[in-house]
Amino acid sequence: MAIKIDSFPGRELHIEGIPYLYFGGTSYLGLQDLPEFQELYIKHVRNYGTNYGASRKSNIQFSIYDKAEQYLAKLVGSEACITLSSGYLAGQFLAGFMESQRYKLFYVPHTHSALFRKEAKTYVTYASLNIALEDHLNSTNKTTPVLFLDAVDFSGGNFPNFQALKKLPLNKLIIVVDDSHGIGIVGNNGGGVYQSLSGLGAKELFICCSLGKGYGLQAGAIFGTKKDMEVLRNSSLYGGSSPPSPAAMATLLEADSIYKNRRNRLRQNLEFFLKNLDVNKKLRHMAGHPTISFQSPALVDYLFKNKIIVTDFRYPNEDSETMSRIVISASHTIADLEKLVQLLNSFNHKYIKN
């Protein structure tokens, strides 16, 4: 059941005047309703305006985009970066580009819909994917294979160790990875997974992402080599699409200390939560990421009755499996976490262990 609200859901939201703790969403650093972050953004809105809809190829161009892209590339560890108006556009851009090159496209289990331009086969397991890849590579079809995947897929199959990916013939593959749930949160200084994946020896590596989750800003980005980014930059899709808000890019460049402090706060919250949570095999956690996945309508109902709301809906469409997640954010207080842990441990002992 969808719950309609009229303000940003931070650590708490109200339903018919009743407060509920919110352990869902994707605001991992709790930036969107953080006063100091809002003030910084508002300051830049006053300079750059609320939106800028001109082409990136326009004869009038903001220098802030070049600065932001250089900053992001250095942060992630790639040679270059381009920014776009959303993470979804970034994924669609890359998927469309790979399709236009007439490469052979392969999709890892749980790949995000942003990387699909049309209906395509998603392999249920890495084992079946590996067989399909080997069959293609051993065939007379010499088309380069492209592998699409989500860095953080919430099943634990990829991040943090990418063990299954390492077993594939990566030196013969182009890898396209959506790091929307990783960048800003995991990796060195929030740089995401680019550096760890770049050492695996793929033929080529592209990373795309939304900046809306880890960085609290409406924008998307693509990372790769200077040569590849220049090809994308010269495409008609890039030239015809609107850029991200320049105010958002300026905020990104000036919010380093805020991001660092909130990552530290998130890390402390996650450590406290995991330290006090009883062992529960029904809850899946990826080391280093502030989400706990599960499949239990009874647990969702139990938490709701105790004034806690978590992520719980079918995604990306009504025919998909229900996605249930507990999300720890930098906004949660120790009291919030204590209540959540107490309820989870109580549910574990009452409904699972007995």
HUSULRA-V592004 format. One record per pair of residues at least 24 apart in sequence whose ideal C-beta (glycine too) atoms are under 10 Angstrom apart, sorted by the first residue. I is the first residue (numbers start at 1). GAP is how many residues later the second one is. Records with the same first field share a line. If there is no record, write none. Layout:
I=GAP / GAP
This chain:
1=303 / 311 / 312
2=311
3=301 / 306
7=26
8=24 / 25 / 30
9=24 / 300
10=24 / 319 / 321 / 322
11=318 / 319 / 320 / 321 / 322 / 325
12=295 / 297 / 319 / 320 / 321 / 324
13=296
15=289 / 292 / 294
18=289
19=288
20=283 / 284 / 286 / 287 / 288 / 289
21=282 / 285 / 286 / 287 / 288 / 289 / 311 / 312 / 314 / 315 / 316 / 318 / 319 / 322
22=286 / 287 / 288 / 289 / 305 / 307 / 309 / 310 / 314
23=250 / 267 / 268 / 269 / 280 / 285 / 286 / 287 / 288 / 302 / 303 / 304 / 305 / 306 / 309 / 313 / 314 / 316 / 317
24=267 / 284 / 285 / 286 / 287 / 288 / 289 / 300 / 301 / 302 / 303 / 305
25=188 / 284 / 285 / 286 / 300 / 302 / 304
26=154 / 155 / 159 / 184 / 186 / 187 / 188 / 190 / 265 / 285 / 299 / 301 / 303
27=185 / 186 / 187 / 189 / 300 / 302 / 303 / 304
28=153 / 156 / 157 / 158 / 162 / 185 / 186 / 187 / 188 / 234 / 235 / 238 / 242 / 261 / 262 / 263 / 299 / 300 / 301 / 302 / 303
29=155 / 156 / 161 / 184 / 185 / 186 / 187 / 226 / 229 / 230 / 232 / 233 / 234 / 236 / 237 / 261 / 300 / 301 / 302
30=186 / 232 / 235 / 236 / 239 / 299 / 300 / 301 / 302
31=153 / 181 / 182 / 183 / 184 / 185 / 186 / 220 / 224 / 227 / 228 / 231 / 298 / 299 / 300
32=180 / 184 / 185 / 299
33=183 / 298
34=182 / 221 / 224 / 227 / 228 / 296 / 297
36=219 / 221 / 222 / 225
37=178 / 179 / 180 / 214 / 218 / 221 / 222 / 225
38=178 / 213
40=207 / 210 / 211 / 212 / 214 / 215 / 218
41=175 / 176 / 204 / 206 / 207 / 209 / 210 / 211 / 213 / 214
42=205 / 209
43=204 / 207 / 208 / 211
44=201 / 202 / 203 / 204 / 205 / 206 / 207 / 208 / 209 / 210
45=200 / 201 / 202 / 203 / 205 / 206
46=201
47=199 / 200 / 203
48=197 / 198 / 199 / 200 / 201 / 202 / 203
49=196 / 197 / 198
50=195 / 197
51=34 / 167 / 191 / 192 / 193 / 194 / 195 / 196
52=33 / 190 / 191 / 192 / 193 / 194 / 195 / 197
53=32 / 189 / 190 / 192
54=188 / 189
55=183 / 184 / 185 / 186 / 187 / 188
56=26 / 27 / 28 / 177 / 182 / 183 / 184 / 185 / 186 / 187
57=176 / 177 / 179 / 181 / 182 / 183
58=181 / 185
61=182 / 185
62=181 / 184 / 187 / 188
63=183
64=179 / 180 / 181 / 182 / 183 / 184 / 185 / 186 / 188 / 189
65=178 / 179 / 181 / 184
66=183
67=182 / 183 / 185 / 186
68=143 / 149 / 151 / 153 / 176 / 178 / 180 / 181 / 182 / 183 / 184 / 185
69=152 / 153 / 154 / 160 / 164 / 180
70=183
71=178 / 181 / 182 / 185
72=111 / 119 / 120 / 137 / 139 / 143 / 147 / 149 / 150 / 151 / 177 / 180 / 181
73=121 / 148 / 150 / 151 / 153 / 156
74=115 / 117
75=108 / 109 / 112 / 113 / 114 / 115 / 116 / 117 / 119 / 148 / 177 / 181 / 184
76=103 / 107 / 111 / 112 / 113 / 114 / 115 / 116 / 117 / 118 / 119 / 122 / 131 / 133 / 145 / 147
77=110 / 111 / 114 / 115 / 116 / 117 / 118 / 119 / 120 / 121 / 130 / 146
78=113 / 114 / 116 / 117 / 120 / 127 / 128 / 129 / 143 / 144 / 145 / 146 / 147 / 148 / 150 / 151
79=144 / 145 / 146 / 147 / 148 / 149 / 150
80=142 / 143 / 144 / 145 / 146 / 147 / 148 / 149 / 150 / 152 / 153
81=113 / 126 / 140 / 141 / 142 / 143 / 145 / 148
82=126 / 138 / 139 / 140 / 141 / 142 / 146 / 147 / 148 / 150 / 151 / 153 / 156 / 161
83=128 / 136 / 137 / 138 / 139 / 160 / 161 / 165 / 166 / 169
84=124 / 126 / 127 / 135 / 136 / 137 / 138 / 148 / 153 / 154 / 157 / 158 / 159 / 160
85=133 / 134 / 135 / 156 / 157 / 158 / 159 / 160 / 163
86=28 / 124 / 125 / 126 / 132 / 133 / 134 / 155 / 156 / 158
87=25 / 27 / 91 / 92 / 93 / 96 / 121 / 122 / 123 / 124 / 125 / 126 / 131 / 132 / 133 / 134 / 135
88=24 / 25 / 26 / 27 / 90 / 92 / 120 / 122 / 124 / 132
89=25 / 119 / 121 / 130 / 131 / 133 / 148 / 149 / 152 / 153 / 155
90=24 / 25 / 88 / 90 / 116 / 117 / 118 / 119 / 120 / 121 / 129 / 130 / 131 / 132 / 133 / 142
91=24 / 25 / 26 / 57 / 59 / 85 / 87 / 89 / 117 / 118 / 119 / 129 / 131
92=24 / 25 / 116 / 128 / 145 / 149
93=24 / 115 / 127 / 129 / 139 / 142 / 144 / 145 / 148
94=52 / 54 / 82 / 83 / 84 / 112 / 113 / 114 / 128 / 130 / 138
95=25 / 51 / 53 / 81 / 113
96=139 / 141
97=49 / 79 / 109 / 125 / 131 / 134 / 135 / 138 / 140 / 141
98=46 / 48 / 50 / 76 / 78 / 108
99=47
100=135 / 137
101=42 / 43 / 45 / 73 / 130
102=41 / 42
103=40 / 41 / 42 / 43 / 70 / 71 / 73
104=28 / 29 / 32 / 33 / 35 / 37 / 38 / 39 / 40 / 41 / 42 / 43 / 69 / 70
105=38 / 40 / 41 / 42 / 43 / 69 / 71
106=24 / 26 / 27 / 30 / 39 / 40 / 41 / 42 / 43 / 62 / 67
107=39 / 40 / 41 / 42 / 69
108=39 / 40 / 41 / 42 / 45 / 49 / 50 / 56 / 57 / 60 / 67 / 69
109=40 / 41 / 44 / 46 / 48 / 49 / 55
110=39 / 40 / 42 / 43 / 44 / 45 / 47 / 48 / 211
111=36 / 37 / 38 / 39 / 42 / 47 / 65 / 66 / 67
112=36 / 37 / 38 / 39 / 40 / 41 / 66 / 68 / 69 / 96 / 98 / 203 / 204
113=65 / 202 / 203 / 204 / 207
114=34 / 36 / 64 / 66 / 94 / 95 / 96 / 106 / 202
115=33 / 34 / 35 / 61 / 62 / 63 / 93
116=32 / 200
120=28
122=26
125=32 / 39
126=31 / 32 / 37 / 38 / 39 / 41 / 42
127=37 / 40
129=35 / 36 / 39
130=34 / 37 / 38 / 39
133=35 / 36 / 39 / 40
134=34 / 35 / 38
136=36
137=32 / 35 / 36
144=28 / 29 / 30 / 59 / 60
145=24 / 27 / 28 / 29 / 30 / 58
146=27 / 28 / 29 / 30 / 57 / 58 / 60
147=26 / 27 / 28 / 29 / 30 / 55
148=26 / 27 / 28 / 29 / 30 / 58 / 60
149=26 / 27 / 28 / 29 / 48
150=27 / 28 / 29 / 30 / 31 / 32
151=26 / 27 / 28 / 29 / 30 / 31 / 32 / 35 / 36 / 41 / 42 / 43 / 45 / 46 / 56 / 58 / 138
152=25 / 26 / 27 / 28 / 29 / 30 / 31 / 33 / 34 / 40 / 41 / 61 / 134 / 136 / 137 / 139
153=25 / 28 / 133 / 140
154=27 / 130 / 132 / 135 / 137 / 138 / 139 / 157 / 169 / 170 / 171
155=129 / 131 / 138
156=128 / 129 / 130 / 131 / 133 / 137
157=129
158=24 / 35 / 39 / 128
159=27 / 28 / 33 / 34 / 37 / 38 / 127 / 128 / 129 / 130
160=26 / 27 / 33 / 36 / 126 / 127 / 128 / 129
161=35 / 125 / 126
162=31 / 34 / 35 / 38
165=32 / 35 / 37
166=34 / 35
168=32 / 34
169=32 / 33 / 34
170=27 / 30 / 31 / 32 / 33 / 35
171=29 / 30 / 31 / 32
172=29 / 30 / 31
173=28 / 29 / 30 / 31 / 32
174=28 / 29 / 30 / 31 / 32 / 54
175=25 / 27 / 28 / 29 / 30 / 31 / 32
176=26 / 28 / 29 / 30 / 31 / 32 / 46 / 48
177=25 / 28 / 29 / 30 / 31 / 32 / 46
178=28 / 29 / 30 / 31 / 32
179=28 / 29 / 30 / 31 / 34 / 35 / 42 / 44
180=27 / 28 / 29 / 30 / 31 / 32 / 33 / 34 / 40 / 41
181=28 / 29 / 32 / 33 / 105 / 108 / 109 / 110
182=25 / 27 / 31 / 32 / 104 / 106 / 107
183=24 / 25 / 26 / 27 / 28 / 30 / 31 / 32 / 38 / 40
184=25 / 26 / 27 / 28 / 29 / 30 / 31 / 32 / 33 / 68 / 75 / 78 / 79
185=28 / 29 / 30 / 74 / 77 / 78 / 81 / 82 / 103 / 104 / 105 / 106 / 145
186=28 / 77 / 100 / 101 / 102 / 103 / 104
187=101
189=67 / 70 / 71 / 74
190=24 / 25 / 66 / 69 / 70 / 72 / 73
191=32
192=29 / 31
194=29 / 30
198=25 / 26
204=24
206=26
211=33 / 37 / 38 / 41
212=36
214=45 / 48 / 49
215=33 / 36 / 37 / 40 / 44
216=32 / 35 / 36 / 39 / 42 / 43 / 46
217=27 / 28 / 30 / 31 / 32 / 34 / 35 / 38
218=26 / 27 / 29 / 30
219=24 / 25 / 26 / 29 / 30 / 32 / 33
220=24
221=31
261=69
262=67 / 68 / 69
263=67
264=66
265=64 / 65 / 66 / 67
266=24 / 62 / 63 / 64 / 65 / 66
267=61 / 63
268=62 / 66 / 69
269=59 / 60 / 61 / 62 / 63 / 64 / 65 / 67 / 68
270=58 / 59 / 60 / 62 / 67
271=57
272=56 / 60 / 62 / 65 / 66 / 69
273=53 / 55 / 59 / 61 / 63 / 64 / 65 / 67 / 68 / 71
274=54 / 67
275=66
276=61 / 62 / 64 / 65 / 66 / 68 / 69
277=60 / 63 / 64 / 67 / 68 / 71
278=63 / 66 / 67 / 68 / 69 / 70 / 71 / 74 / 75
279=66 / 69 / 74
280=64 / 65 / 67 / 68 / 69 / 72 / 73
281=67 / 71
282=62 / 65 / 66 / 69 / 70
283=43 / 61 / 65 / 69
284=41
285=41 / 43
289=38 / 39
290=35 / 36 / 37 / 38 / 39 / 40 / 42
291=34 / 35 / 36 / 37
292=32 / 33 / 34 / 35 / 36 / 48 / 52
293=30 / 31 / 32 / 33
294=30 / 31 / 32 / 50
295=26 / 27 / 28 / 29
296=26 / 28 / 51 / 55 / 56
297=25 / 27
298=49 / 53 / 54
299=25 / 27 / 44 / 45 / 48 / 49 / 52 / 53
300=24 / 26
302=41 / 42 / 44 / 45 / 48 / 49
303=37 / 40 / 41 / 44
305=38
306=33 / 34 / 36 / 37 / 40 / 41
307=32 / 36
308=28 / 31 / 32 / 35 / 36
310=30
